[in-house]
Amino acid sequence: MILVFKTSVKTKADAISLKPYIDSIVKKGDWSFDLEDSDKIFRVETDLNIYQSLISLFNSKGFVCEELED
């Protein structure tokens, strides 16, 4: 499944600071940020149901993270 989120992550440095935490949740899935997009998109490809864990992670680190629906 592909999860897509709108975030408040604005810089590459912010994304890098989140990397170890994201990796610990996503495990073997792929993820990326599109910081050029106005919604600062965070996209995850995974077989795990981890959307709430990711939202909680971002919120705990001071970022907004909202799942975008199709």
KAPEQUI-V877625 format. One record per residue. RES is the residue in one small letter. PSI is psi in degrees with one decimal (999 if undefined). OMEGA is omega as a letter, one per 40 degrees, with the letter a starting at -180 (none if undefined). BURIAL is b if it has 9 or more other C-alpha atoms within 8 Angstrom, else e. Layout:
{{RES | PSI | OMEGA | BURIAL} {RES | PSI | OMEGA | BURIAL}}
//
This chain:
{{m | 153.9 | i | e} {i | 124.5 | i | e} {l | 137.1 | a | b} {v | 129.9 | a | b} {f | 147.0 | i | b} {k | 131.9 | a | b} {t | 173.9 | i | b} {s | 14.0 | i | b} {v | 120.7 | a | b} {k | -26.2 | a | e} {t | 160.7 | i | e} {k | -35.5 | i | e} {a | -39.8 | i | e} {d | -45.7 | a | b} {a | -43.3 | i | b} {i | -37.2 | i | e} {s | -26.7 | i | e} {l | -17.4 | a | e} {k | -51.4 | a | e} {p | -33.3 | i | e} {y | -42.4 | i | e} {i | -46.0 | i | b} {d | -36.7 | a | b} {s | -24.5 | i | e} {i | -44.7 | a | b} {v | -28.1 | a | b} {k | -110.2 | a | e} {k | 2.4 | i | e} {g | 167.7 | i | b} {d | 145.0 | i | e} {w | 157.7 | i | b} {s | 159.4 | i | e} {f | 147.0 | i | b} {d | 88.8 | a | e} {l | -8.9 | i | b} {e | -25.5 | i | e} {d | 145.0 | a | e} {s | -24.8 | i | e} {d | 2.8 | i | e} {k | 59.6 | a | b} {i | 135.2 | i | b} {f | 122.0 | a | b} {r | 135.4 | a | b} {v | 132.8 | i | b} {e | 116.6 | a | b} {t | 161.4 | i | b} {d | -3.7 | a | e} {l | 150.5 | i | e} {n | 87.2 | a | e} {i | 12.1 | a | e} {y | -41.5 | a | e} {q | -36.1 | i | e} {s | -39.9 | i | e} {l | -43.4 | i | b} {i | -44.6 | i | b} {s | -41.3 | i | e} {l | -53.4 | a | b} {f | -45.4 | a | b} {n | -40.3 | a | b} {s | -22.7 | i | e} {k | 7.3 | i | e} {g | 16.1 | i | e} {f | 150.2 | i | b} {v | 140.0 | i | b} {c | 117.7 | a | b} {e | 132.7 | i | e} {e | 134.8 | i | b} {l | 131.3 | i | e} {e | 157.4 | i | e} {d | 999 | none | e}}
//
